Every structure is written in structure tokens, then in C-alpha cells.
Amino acid sequence: MKKPLSAHSVHARRALWAVGGLLLAAALILGACHEKPPYRSLQDIYRAGKITVITRNNAHCYYLYRDRPMGFEYDLAKAFARFLGVALQVRVAHRWDQMIPDLLGGKGDFIAASMTITPHRERRIRFSEGYMQIQQQIIVQRKNHRIQTAADLAGRIVDVRTGTSYQRQLEILRQHGIAVGIRLHVDTPTEELIRQVAEGKIEATIADSNIAKLNRRYYPAVRIAGAISGRQVLGWAFHPGAHALIEKANRFFDTIRGNGTFDKIYNRYYANVDLYDPTDIDAFYRLIRERLPRYRAIIQETAVRYNLDWRLLTALIYQESHFDPRAVSTAGALGLMQLMPETAAKFGVSDIFNPAENIRAGVRHLMNFYAFYDKAAYPARLYIALAAYNIGQGHILDARNLARRQNLDPNRWESLMRTLPLLSRQKYFQDAIYGYCRGSEPIAFVKKIRIYYDILRHRDVSYPLRPS
């Protein structure tokens, strides 16, 4: 039979248990203090030599075009990685509402996905300084004149993706007495909902103004109606503890705004989004459907021969002749690529109205300009060559000389966009070698080609990326 413990022994054992418990608690606390937080510090990123961006696979964030990664947010993130001196790794979120949990779970270092800065989101994450102002705008069919303003949404159903700032803004309208019906879609991209509006499958959706203006090129059957929000800003999202990385991101945005990098990236995707003529876009879609098939084979064959994107060549031909092989301009330019007779003769054209001959000579003419402006970086080199194709090399020479006199880089298209229009003023053209020039015309010429090229590229873009 066991001898019962004395009172003294019982107290001693309890004391030992208490001390042991305190030691265990202390060990757990110390262990917790040494646990890595669920995000990487800036030093961790430097040590790893890479930074991971969480984004979405769509037309304005990240996509592959001819096996090359592209997208406004991707290009910004790539520039940020260069700013830090590290490589960029991309994590494509399978769902919109997956991004913030992935960020907070340490699966990426920041979110770059055109995310609106909202008080609701700021309860969970921290944002960089805003880098673009937007408004949430109503998208309806062009023939739909019943919806003009937010108030007109009363009694209507608006389709939006669940978990977005669009949903929250519509709920705010409800709170203000506008009885709008909200139909939610699980992770359906905004572009897809815009397409459904264009096809009449749904009546209305909401899109940020940058997305809305870009997509009306691709879906000319839609119209941008009124706004349902005031001015808002987009920002990059970070883990709340990533203070040093957020500070670096803010410094990065200050830097690229100052040195022109932000404008360069912005213009790559959103240039001329405000230049929108629905009648012209309608005609473009109609003629690429009705006339382009006759010439597509020769366009593609010629483009391959000269290492030129056939979509760019198609855009140029449309701008010049609307795919009319018998086109004659008031200045005497002829055929699909509007060749002057002396240019056609220079390239041995026997029949200027023959589509194959005209296209081949026109491309050789363009590529001669492109070769000449070899000091300019792409895409400025291409834009300068196109402007020379439109107005002649002499006027481009005058514009470049004027750029030098104004301490502008003559190899930047932005510089020539400033100096070409000046050549219509006597103050400037009286000293120019080639005299007066309607310098606004080649600028408009290049802008329109860029719009048509963008539409054609978008029609050919697929989004095959698998979510990580």
C-alpha cells in the first residue's frame, strides 16, 4: 500500500508543477517571438534576389501576347523589381477574392491588380500611395438610352463580380434610396461582363474608367454611361507589417513619375483611350470582317518576310485605304498602301493597283524609314517611321532639328509630337529646310494606327495562364 504524501510534499510538487508551467509558457512565448511573420521583409527579398507579385490574368493586369508577358500592372511591377535590383516572380491568383488571403498568407509580397483603395480593404491590408485616379462607370449597350445616370439604375439589375468595390458602391446606392438590383458573379472578369453587355446577355455592369475606355474599343456595341462613384484611386496592396517595402514602393512611384517611366508604361496600354469615334470603330470592325480576308494571306506573307507584325501592317493599310485596292487620294497616292507613283517606280512596281505589288512596295518603303531611324528605341522608332511614311522624311528631319534646338531628344516620339505641329506656324517653318507642314496630321495618323493595332492584337490575345 502506497504511503500517502505529506502536506509538505504535496505543496512541493504543486510548486514544481507551477514552475514547470511558467517555464513552458515562457518557452512558447519566446518561440512565438522568433517565428517568422507571414510576410517577407525587404531584407528577405534582397537576400532571395526576387520579389513576388500577386496579380490577375486579364487584359489590363497580366497576359501573354505571342509568348511574351505583357500588361499594365505587369510592366509596372517589372519596373519596381528593377528599381529594387531583384527579379520579378508572378503569382496569378485563380480568383479575385483569393488575392488578399494569399498576400496575408505570405504567398506573395504585394498585389498589383488595379485594386481600388477603400476603407473596407484598409482594415485588412495596407496600400501604397495611389498611382491612378479612376471612377466607377456604368456600362450599357449603345442603343440603351434608358440608363444615363446612377439614379436610372433604380429597378434595374446590374451584374458585377462578387467581392469587388463595384458591389460595395452599388450597395451604397441602395442605402441612399436607389433600389438597384445586384446580380453577383463568382470571379467573372469585368471584361467578360462588358462582353455580355455588348451581346445583350445582361443589361448593365460597372467598370473602372480606365477599363471602361479601353474595352469600348474592343466592344464598340457598348456605351459608357454615368459614374456611380466619385474619384477613387488605385494602389498596390501590402501586408500591414511590410513597412519598409511600402516605403520603397512609394519612393518608386515618385521616381517613375519624375523620370517619365510611368507615362511611358501608361501610354503603352492606355494611349489615346479618349480618342474614340464610334462610327470609325464600327467601320473598322465591319471592313476587317468584309474586306480583310481577301488580303490577309499577302499581308501575313509580306509581314513575315520583313519581320513585321501583320496586325500593324493591317492597321496601316486600313488607315491608308480602308482595304480599297483602287483608292486614289487627292494628293495622287494610289492603292492599298497609298503609294505615290514615284515611290512605286522606285521599287519596281509594274501595276500600282495590284494588291500584292502595292503591299510589298509599301512595306519596303516603311522599312527603309525604320532602318534610317536606328538611333531611336522601339517603339519610338516605329512611330517616327510611320510618321515619315505619312508626311515624308524631310518634314521629320525639320521636326527633329527643331527638337534639338528646344533641348528635346529628337529620337523620342514624344519630342516630335511637340515639334511637328509647330511646323505649321511661320515663326518655325520659315527656318525649316522643307518649309510648311501640317504637323498635326502625322500625329493623328500614328494615333489611329495604334488604336487599330491595339484592337487587332486584343482579338488575337488569349489568356492561357494556369493559376499558381
PEZISUL-V590394 format. One line per field, one symbol per residue. phi: phi as a letter, one per 40 degrees, with the letter a starting at -180 (. if undefined). psi: psi as a letter, one per 20 degrees, with the letter a starting at -180 (. if undefined). Layout:
BEGIN
phi=???
psi=???
END
This chain:
BEGIN
phi=.cccccdcccccccccccccccccccccccccccccccaccdcdccccgabbbcabcacbbaabbfgbcahdccccccccccdcgbcbbbbcccbdccccdccccgcacabbafcccbdccccbbbbcccbacabcbcbbccccbcbbbdcccdgbbbcaccgcccdcccccddccgccccbbcbcfcddcccccccdcgcbcaabacdcccccccccbccbbccccbaccbbcacbbcdcccccccccccccccccccgcccccdccbbdgcccabdcccdccccccccbddcbccccccccccbfbccccccccccccbfgbcbcbcccgcbgdbfccdccdcdbgccbcccdccccccccccccccccccccccccddcccccccdcbhccccdcccccccccfbcccbcdcccccdccccbddbccbccbgdacccccccdccccccccccccccbcbbccccc
psi=pppqqrhghghgghggggggggggggggghghhiqprkrprhhggghhjqqpppaqnahifprpoljpprqghghghghgghhikrqpppoophqgjigghgghjjirhrpnklppoqhghihhrqqrqqipprqpqpprqhiojhohrhhiipirppprqqjrhgghhhhhgghjjomppooqpokpqghhhgghghjjhqhqrqqqhghghgiighmiirqobrqjraprqqrqqrqhilghhgggghhghgghhhjigghggghhhjpkhinoohgggghggghhghhghhigghgggggghjlqphhghggggghgikkoijpprhijqqagjlpqhhgghhjkphohiogggggggggggghggghhliiqqpihgghggghhhgiqhghhgghhghgghjkqoijphhghhhhghhiiphhgihjqgjbqpmihghghggghhhggggghghhiprmjppq.
END
